[in-house]
């Protein structure tokens, strides 16, 4: 019994609000001085149900796209591809510079180690003959 009263007390204000709002033609309010409702404004905003259903049926999934739609889609794809290509080039350049720097550091470190330990030049064809 208590559940029934709780459900009814919850649903009653909701139903009352929906009944009151059903009589409202439009929820849009202008910020200017003319806040009067114009007759027939709701007819310009809302379309009949038959027109609304035809709006979605007009162009289905299999209907051919217009040239403008196709061209706009291609431009978006090309712009995306250019951005991705740019990012890939930047990444490749960064990695190449990192590899070059690492190679140079390793080469200098090995050369210093060899000079310090007296093992430089390491190979016979690098030795100087006096």
C-alpha positions in Angstrom: 0.0 0.0 0.0 2.8 2.4 0.9 4.5 1.7 -2.5 1.3 2.5 -4.3 1.0 5.9 -2.5 4.7 6.6 -3.2 4.4 5.8 -6.9 1.2 7.9 -7.3 2.7 10.9 -5.4 5.7 10.7 -7.8 3.7 10.4 -11.0 1.1 13.0 -10.2 3.4 16.1 -10.4 4.9 14.7 -13.6 1.5 14.3 -15.2 0.4 17.8 -14.1 3.6 19.3 -15.6 3.1 17.5 -18.9 -0.5 18.7 -19.1 0.5 22.3 -18.4 3.3 22.2 -21.0 1.2 20.6 -23.6 -0.6 23.9 -24.1 2.6 25.8 -24.7 3.3 26.5 -28.4 6.9 27.4 -28.2 9.7 27.4 -25.6 11.9 29.8 -27.4 12.2 33.3 -25.8 13.7 36.3 -27.5 16.2 38.4 -25.7 14.9 41.6 -27.3 11.9 43.8 -26.4 9.4 41.9 -28.6 8.5 39.0 -26.4 5.0 38.6 -27.7 4.1 35.3 -29.2 3.4 35.4 -32.9 0.4 33.4 -34.1 1.4 30.5 -36.2 5.1 30.5 -35.0 4.8 26.9 -34.0 3.7 25.9 -37.5 6.9 27.4 -38.9 9.1 25.5 -36.4 7.5 22.1 -36.5 6.6 20.2 -39.6 3.8 17.6 -40.0 4.5 14.0 -39.2 4.2 13.0 -42.8 6.8 15.5 -44.0 9.1 14.4 -41.1 8.9 10.8 -42.2 9.5 11.7 -45.8 12.5 13.7 -44.8 14.3 10.6 -43.7 13.0 8.4 -46.6 14.1 11.0 -49.2 17.7 9.9 -49.1 18.4 6.4 -48.0 21.6 4.6 -47.7 21.7 3.4 -51.3 20.7 6.6 -53.0 23.5 8.2 -54.9 25.3 11.2 -53.3 25.5 14.5 -55.0 28.7 15.8 -56.5 29.0 18.4 -53.8 28.7 15.8 -51.0 31.2 13.5 -52.7 33.6 16.4 -53.2 33.3 17.6 -49.6 33.9 14.1 -48.4 37.0 13.8 -50.5 38.4 17.2 -49.3 37.9 16.0 -45.7 39.7 12.7 -46.5 42.6 14.6 -48.2 43.0 17.0 -45.3 43.1 14.1 -42.9 45.6 12.2 -45.0 47.8 15.3 -45.3 47.8 15.8 -41.5 48.6 12.2 -40.9 51.4 12.3 -43.5 52.8 15.5 -41.8 52.8 13.8 -38.4 54.5 10.7 -39.8 57.2 12.8 -41.4 57.8 14.8 -38.2 58.0 11.5 -36.3 60.4 10.0 -38.8 62.6 13.1 -38.7 62.7 13.1 -35.0 63.6 9.4 -34.8 66.3 9.9 -37.5 67.9 12.8 -35.5 67.7 10.7 -32.3 69.5 7.8 -34.0 72.2 10.1 -35.4 72.8 11.7 -32.0 72.9 8.3 -30.3 75.4 7.0 -33.0 77.6 10.1 -32.6 77.6 9.8 -28.8 78.4 6.1 -28.9 81.2 6.6 -31.4 82.7 9.4 -29.3 82.5 7.3 -26.2 84.2 4.3 -27.8 86.9 6.5 -29.2 87.6 8.1 -25.8 87.7 4.7 -24.2 90.1 3.3 -26.7 92.4 6.4 -26.4 92.4 6.1 -22.6 93.1 2.4 -22.5 95.7 2.5 -25.3 93.8 0.3 -27.6 93.4 2.9 -30.3 93.8 2.3 -33.2 92.3 -1.1 -32.8 92.7 -2.6 -36.2 96.1 -3.1 -38.0 95.0 -1.2 -41.1 94.4 1.9 -38.9 97.9 1.9 -37.5 100.4 4.5 -38.6 103.6 3.2 -39.9 106.7 5.3 -39.2 
